[in-house]
C-alpha cells in the first residue's frame, strides 16, 4: 500500500538526507572557524560543482557500464577517501583502522556481482539471468521448468501465460482475411510471435525500446528467429509517427498508463498517428486491466476515457472482455465471434477454441459496452486524464488514500512558512518552480521525442549546469541585492510565460537542443538567486542552513506536487500556470520585504 511504501522510502532515504542537510552548513562553519573565508555563496557554488559532476557521471557514463552497487561504490569513493584522510590527519588511528576495514568490506561487496545478485533472490527467486540497462533492470527467474521475465520489478512474460498471448493476437488478427504487415508494440516475448505466425504474415515489425531485453529474449529462445520478423529498438511512438499507410494491424501490448512514458500510447494524439500508419481497413488493438465480474466507477471511467480517446479516428469499435478488456478499432466491419473467424481461417488455438464463449459471455459484453457509453473527456498528451484515474484505481485497490499524507505535508509546509524569513520564501518558490519545470520539460520531451535516455540525462545535467555560472554571477555582480533579486524573478517568470505560450498554442516541435538551452537559462537564474538572498540576509546571521533548507524543501514539494497532482489532475498547461503563480507570490513577498526595510 501507499503508506507502507512511504515508510520504506523514509527509512531508507531519510538518514542520508538528514546527514547531507547537516553537513553542508557544518562544513562552512568549520572552514570559517579555521580562518578560511567561506561565504554561503561559496558553499552553494561548491555544492553545485559536485551536483553537476555527479549528474554528468551518473546520467551519461556510469549507468551505461556499471550495475547499481558498483555505481554506489564509485560515487562514494571520494567521500570515503576524505573520511580516512581526516581520521589520519587528526591521529585517530583506532578509528582509522576500523574505518579502513569497513571501507574495504563495503567496496568488496559493492563490486562483487555475485553479492548484488544474491540481494535480488528474495524478490525474484532462482535467477537465471540478470542485467541492468539504462531503461531498467532485467531479471529472468526460474521456478521448476517455468521461466519468467521481469523488467524493473514488473513481470513481462511467463511460459505458462498462453491465454494472454492468444487473446492479444487472435482477437485483432482474426478480423483480417489476409495478414501482410503487422506492427507489435512491446510484448514480443514467449508465445506471441508463434501465435502471429499462424496468420502467415509477410512482415512483422516488433518495436521494443530496450535492446538488452530483446537480446536476452533471443539468446534464451523466447523471441523466435523467424524470417518475417524485424526488431527495432527505439521509442515505439516515434516509430509509429514515422509510418503512413503501412500496416494491416497494430497491436499495442503495454501495461495500464501509470507513468507518463506509458501514457503517451493511450492519448488521442497517438491514436491519430496510429490511424495514419494503418492501411485502409486496418486494425488497431489495445487493452486495459479490469475486473470481469464487476466494473466500478473508477474502472468505468478508465475504460470510457480510453474508448473516447481513440473512437474519433475509427468508424467501428468492439470491446472483448478477456483477461483484460481488448479494444479493437477499425474502419472495417468487426465481429465479436472470434472462434468463428478463426475457424474460417483454419487456425487452431489452445484457449480460444474451448473457453472463449464461457468467458466472453453476452452479459460481460453488455457490461463493457455500457461502461464506455458515457462521454468522458479524452486523454491528451499534455492533459493525461487517464493517469489520474489509474492513480485513483491504485489507491482504491490498496484501500488507502493520499489524503492524510497530503494533509500532513500541508501542515508541515505551513508550519515551516510561519518560521521562514521572507527572503527564504523566495528560494522555496525557486526550488519548487525549478523542479516542477524540470519535470514538465522531461515529460514534454518524452511526448515529442520519446524516451531517449541520453537526451533525458542531458536535460537533467543542463538543469544542474546553469546553477554554477548563475551563482558566480550572483556573487560578483555589484548591484543592490533587491534589484538583482527582482531581475532574476522577472527573468524566471518571463521564461515560464514563454514555455506556457508554446505549450498552449504552438504545434511546432522545437529542436531538442532548445530544451537544453531553456533548462540551462532557467537554472542560471535559480543559481543566481542563492548568493543574492544570503547577501540580503547577511553573513553575520549564518544564512546558509536556512537558505539551503528552503531551496531543498521547495524542490521536494515541487517535485511531488507537479508529478503527482498538477499534471495528472490539471494537465501540463495548468501545471505551468501554477508555477508562474508561485513565482509571482515570491515577487510580492520580496517586494513587501524590500519596502519594510526602507
Secondary structure, 3 states (H helix, E strand, C coil): CHHHHHHHHHHHHHHHHHHHHHHHHHHHHHHHHCCCCCCHHHHHHHHHHHHHHHHHHHHHHHHHHCCHHHHHHHHHHHHHHHHHHHHHHCCCHHHHHHHHHHHHHHHHHHCCHHHHHHHHHHHHCEEEEEEEECCEEEEEEEECCEEEEEECCEEEEECCCHHHHHHHHHHHHCCCCCCCEEEEECCCCCCHHHHHHCCCCCEEEEECCCHHHHHHHHHCCCCCCCCCEEEECCCHHHHHHCCCCCEEEEEECCCCCCCHHHHCCCCHHHHHHHHHHEEEEEEEEEEECCCCCCCCHHHHHHHHHHHHHHHHHCCEEEEEECCCEEEEEECCCCCCCHHHHHHHCCCCCCCHHHHHHHHCCHHHHHHHHHHCCCCCCCCCCCCCHHHHHHHHHHHHHCCCCCHHHHHHHHHHHHHHHHHCCHHHHHHHHHHHHHHHHHHHHHHHHHHHHCCCHHHHHHHHHHHHHHHHHHHHHHHHCCCCHHHHHHHHHHHHHHHHHHHHHHHHHCCCCCCHHHHHHHHHHHHHHHHHHHHHHHHHHCHHHCCHHHHHHHHHHHHHHHHHHHHHHHHHHHCHHHHHHHHHHHHHHHHHHHHHHHHHCC
